[in-house]
Amino acid sequence: MKSIYLDNASTTFPKAPTVASAMSDYITNRGININRGSYALAYDVEDIIYTTRQRLNDLFNGLDPSHIIFTQNVTMSLNMVIKGLLKVGDHVLISSMEHNAVMRPLTQLLNEDITFDTIPCDTTGSIKLDAIESLIRPNTVAIIINHASNVCGTIQPVKEIGIICKEHNLHFIVDAAQTAGIMPIDVKESQIDALCFTGHKSLLGPQGIGGMILAKEMAQALTPLIAGGTGSFSHLETMPTKMPDAFESGTLNLPGIIGLNEGLAFIESKGMENIHNHELALTEAFLKGLRPIDGINIIGKQNIQDRTAVVSITIDGADAASVAYELESTYHIMTRVGLHCAPRAHQTLGTYPEGTVRFSFGYANTHKDVESALSALHKIIKNTK
């Protein structure tokens, strides 16, 4: 029986078709550094890195390619922004749907008299916009929001939140782990000061590469979290202020960036909207098939409006972990089970502490995969009665 991968919210698999070969070619034939050697091969690799920055800048309508900062993942990006921005006495707002990539850095900072309040979300995971302004204090400096939930796929209205941030002179920080590469994000239009993303999900690149795009004011406000060699301004013992050098100390993950470049090229060739529509069509078919099944609870939104291709369910009378185990061991369907590193989201959705079984569709999935998942769930339900 063929294995079916439905855990694309964790990481997209398979990657874009040319990712592995491009990375292998770099390691085998051009595995040198950039910003260090003054020879042609280094400049060739540097051209690819610049092209990747340009593609990302175009994708997000950024200020300039130099304001694309490469990191190891979205968690690193969020830590660099949160810990580089906030000072003693500062206050921030978050939503009740945030991932631990936001919650754990903020919890660490409580020891430094940095505090946060939570903007409530409804039981579908949608933020309550009318609750934001009453939570803003004189010492509030930022709002941090995930663009879409990794638990239930609910998309937040970042444009409207950006307007509120602008009106109150707040920094706007967006975790785009679940949306970068699959839906339009315009950092200028949404007035986003820091957009943090990962390369291995909908950008279709490898693990170990991510980044952030910074507005000019945010870049000036941040203290670099990591300091060291940049291959530039070597006469200085302080960090350079030139972008992107100010936030890219040490050797970059060049194989990862080259793989990410291939993912971006694939998205450009297929069309992001086409990929997104394909994934939503699969999601719609899955939701339609779930609704008539007695005993299955769809968590969050019940349709495809304002959501990504992520669907979480619970089954009456069945342990989520046992369901996920049976899906894989009997039907060879890979999902993710539990709290998904987002316990506050599960509290909001009413699925804490048991968690959910999460299905997430990617560009390579098919309607046959959806049918197989629905068939398996029918059989599992039958066996629980």
N, C-alpha and C positions, 0 to 999 in steps of 0.2 A: 504494500500500500504506500502510495506517495505521501511524503510529509508535506504538511501545509503550514506555512509560517504566517501567523496572524498576530505578531508582536512588533509591528513597525513603529509604534509609539516609543518603544524602547530603543530600537535602532532599525533602520531600513535594511532589509535583506531580500533579494540580492542588491548589491550596490550598482550604480550605473555601470554599463558593460565595459567601459575602458578604464575604470579606476585602477584595477589591479595591474593591468599591463603598463599603464603610465608610471605607477609607483615602482614597479619592478625595473622598468627601463631607467628611471632615475637612479635607483640604488645600484644597478649593474653597470651603467655606462656614464653616469654624470653625478655620482654621489659626492659632490663637493659642497662647500659652504658658500653663502653669499655675504656681502658686506665685509669680507675679510680679504679675499684674494683678488688681485688686479690682473686677472687673466680671462681669456675669452669664454671659457667654459663656465666660470662663475657668473659672467654677465648674461650668458644664455639662460641659466637657471633663474637669475634675478628677473629676467623678462617674464618668465612664467609666473613668478610670484606677483609681479606688478599686474599682470593680466588678471590674476585671481582677485586681487584687490579691486581692480576696475570693474570686474563682473559683479562683485558683491556691492560695490558702491552704486552701480547702475540698478541692481535688483532692488535696493532699499532707498534709492533716490537720496543718497548721502551728500554731505558737503563736498567731500574730496576723497579720492582713494587713499590718501595718506592718513585719513581718520578711520580707516579699517585697521583694527588691531587684531592680530592673531594670538590665540591662547590655546590651551589644550582642550577646553570644552566650555560649555555654557556655565557650568558651576564655577570654574575659575574666573570667567568674565564677570559674573555676578559678585563674587568675592572681591575682585579688583575694584569694582565700582562702589559697592557698599562700604568696604573698609577704607577705600581711598577717599571717599567723599565725606563720610560722617565724622563729626567731631563731638567731644564731650558736651552733653546738654542738648544735642540734636534730637529731633523727633521725626519719625516717618510714618506713612500710612501704607498698609498692605491690604490685600483682599483676603477673605477667608478660604481662598482656593489655592494658596501658594504652596509650592514645592519646598522640600527641605533645603534645596539650593539657595533659597532666600531665608527660610526660617532659622536654619542653624547659624549662619553668619550673624543675623540680627540677635539671636539668643546669646551668642558669645559677647556681643557688644553691650548687652545689658549691664555687664560688669564695669563698663566705662561710662555709665550714666547716659547711654543712648537708648531711647525708648521707642516703642511703636504702638499704634492702635490698629484695629482690624476693621476694614470696611465690610459690612455684612453682605452676603450673597444669598439669593433665594435657593430653594431646594433643587433647582435645575443647574445651580452653579453660576447664575448670572448676577453680576455685581449690582447693588442698589445705588444707582448714581445719586439719588436724592439724599443719601446718607453721608456723602463725602464731605461737603462743606462744613457740617456741624462738628466734624472730627478734626478739622484743621486748627492748629494752635499757633501762637506767635513764633514758636521755635520749630515748627514743622518745615522741613527742608526738601522733602521728596515724597513722591508716591511711587510704589513699586508694585507692578501688576504682571501676572502671566497673561500672555495674549490669548492662549487657549489652554484649557485644563488637560493635563495628561491622564486624568482619571476618567472623565466623561466627555471630553471634547468640546465643551462649551467655550465659545469665543467671546471675549470681552470687548466692549466698545471703546477701543483705545483712542479713537479720534475725539470722542466726547470727553474722555478723561484728560486728554491732552489740553483741551480748551480750559478745563478747570485748573489744571496746573499752571497754564499761562496766566490766567486771571489772578492767581494767588502767588505768582513768582516762585513756583516750586519746580524742582527738577523732576523729570518724568523718566522712569527707568522701566523698561519692558523686557520680560523674559519671553523670547520668541522661540524657545526650544521646539515647540510643537507646530509652529506656523512658518518659520523661515524656509522658503523654497516651495511652499505649497499654496500660499495665498499672497496677494499683494500687500506689501508693507511699505508705506511712504513715510520716512522719518520726519520729513519736513512738514507734510500735510498734517500728520498726527502730533507734531511738536514733541517728538521723542528725543530726549537728551542722550540716552544711552540705550541702544538696542543690543541685547546679548543673545547670541545664537550658538548653536552647535552644528557641526558639519556632517554628522553621521546619520541624521534622521532624514528629513525631507529635502535636504541639500544633496543627499545621495552619495556623500563622500565617506571616507573611512573613520573609524574611531580614533580619538586622540587629537582631533583638530576642531577648534571652535573659534569664536572671536566676539568682537563687539564693534559697533560703529558709534562714534562719539561726536556730539555736536561741539562746536568750538568752545562754548562756555563750559561744558562739562569737562572737556579735556584740560582746560585751564584750572578747573576747580579740584581735579583729582590729584592726590598724592600717589605716585607709583607704589604699588604694593611690593613689587620685586625690583631690586636695583642690581645693576651689574654691567657687563660689557655689552655694547651694542654694535661694535665694529665701526663706530663713528664718534667723533669728538673725544678721541682717546686721551687727549691732554687734560680733560676734565675729570676730577674725582667726584663730581656731582652728576646726577642724571641730566642728560640733554633735554631740552624742552621741545626740540624738533619732533614732529610727528612723522611716522609712528614710533620712532626710536624711543621716545619717552616711556613707552609702556611695553617694549619688546626686548627685555634684557635676555642675554644668553642665546644659545643656538635655537633657531626656530625648528619646528617639525616640518621640514621641507618635503619629505615624502607625503605627509598628510595634506599639506597645502596643494601639492601637485595632484593628489587624488581628488581633493575638493574641487580643483579647477575642472577636472573631468566631469564631476557631478554637475557642476554649473553649466558646462557645455551641453550636457545631455538634456538638462531642463530647458535650455534655450532652444535646442533642436526639436524637442517634442512639444514645447509650449507649456508653461506652468499651468495655465488655465485648463488645458486639455488633461493634464495629469490630475489636477484637482477635481475636475468633473468626473473623471473615471473613478477616483476613490470615493467620491460622494455617491455615485451611482451604486457602487458596491454596498456602501453604508445604508442607502435607502432600501435596497433589496433585503439586506440583513434585518433591518428594523421591521420591514413589512412582514418578513417571515417569522420574526419573534413574537409579534403582537398576539397572534391567535394561540400561542402555546401557553396553556394553563400552567401557572406556577412559576413562570419567568417574569422577573421584574426588570424593566429597562431603567437604568439610573440616569438621571439628568433629563435632557431634552428628548422628546419622543419622536422628533422628525429631524430632517437634515438642515433646517434653518439655523444659522449662527452656530455651526458646529464643524469640527473636523471629523476625519474618518476613524473616530475612536468611540467604541461602545462598551460600556460596563453593564454587567448584569449580576443579579443574584437569583438563586433558585430556592423556592420555598422548601424547607425541610432538608436541604442539602448543604453541606459544608463547601465553601468556595474552593478551598485547596483540594478537596477530594474531586470536585468537578473538573478542575484544571488538570489534575493528575490523570483522570479517566480520559479526558480529551486527548491527551498526549499518548498515554500508554495503549489505549484501545484504538483510537481513531487517528493518531499521528498528527494531531492539530496542536500547534504551539501557541499558547496564549500567555498572559501574565496574570498572576493572582496576588491578592493581598492588599496592602495599603499604598503601594506604588510610590513610596517616599513622599507621600502627601497626606499625612493623617488629618490635618485641618480640613482638607477638601472632603475627606470621607465623613468627618463630623458634620460638615455642612450638608452633605448629601444624604445623611442618615444611614451610612454603611459602616460606621466605626463601632467596634474594633475588628469586626470580621473581615471587612474589605469586600472586594468584588472579583469576578472573573472578567478580564478586559480583553476585548478583541480589537485589533487595530489594523486597518487595511493599507496596503501600499501600492505603488505603481505597477508592481509585477503580479499582484493578485488578480483573480478572475472570478466571474460569476459562478463557475464550477466550485471554486473554493468556498464561496458563500453557501452554496447548496450543500456541500459536504459538512460545513459547520452546523447548519440548521438541522440536517439529518442526524448528526451526532447528538445534538441537544435534545431532539425528540426522543431518541433512544435512552439517553441518560434520565430524562424526566420520567419516562415509562418505568425505568428500573427503580426510581425512588418512591414510587407509589405502592 
